[in-house]
């Protein structure tokens, strides 16, 4: 079974540009989560999509946005890039919770975004 | 608001010995899940173990066990018989209603031969 995939592996942009990151969840998973991990720091929750809807977002400005497609893959868009947006962006997927409170998240390898 | 605290930025352990990584949490949600993930230098996040807030017994997965003390709001990870391949960053996380997962700052574990 294929795991979570992300593309591109690396992305280099300049300040003010837009970046688009992509994520394909594990087959059968309907939830996709996005996290930002700045160098040497922990993961910061960005966005959660489930069944095509944005269900929750972390404390990030509106220039961080995304969407989930009918096949449950997802896109993260970062507009007006700033130097501090340089980080590893991790995507995770999980199956829909049925009665439980949480399901484990399976992570992709990440996209390393560098803003110059 | 949820919060996860990992107070040990780095730890050393001798190969084949056990090590405990600390994690405390804070949440007002009665239902929540606690997770531990391992992040090797390659960057991928590897799920290790899960504990639900209503689980009566501590979770175990092979060499990993979670020492869950609900009253103290702690969820320490115990790794038995450490191996060189255990050297990595370890993150504790809490998931609550709304599936907003909050991760701790992480603990870097170094296993010495």
Interface residues (C-beta under 8 A of the other chain):
Chain A: X31 X33 X35 X41 X42 X43 X44 X45 X48 X50 X55 X56 X58 X88 X90 X92 X97 X100 X101 X102 X104 X105 X106 X107 X108 X109 X110
Chain B: X31 X32 X33 X35 X37 X42 X43 X44 X45 X46 X47 X50 X52 X53 X91 X93 X95 X96 X97 X98 X99 X100 X101 X102 X103 X104 X105 X106
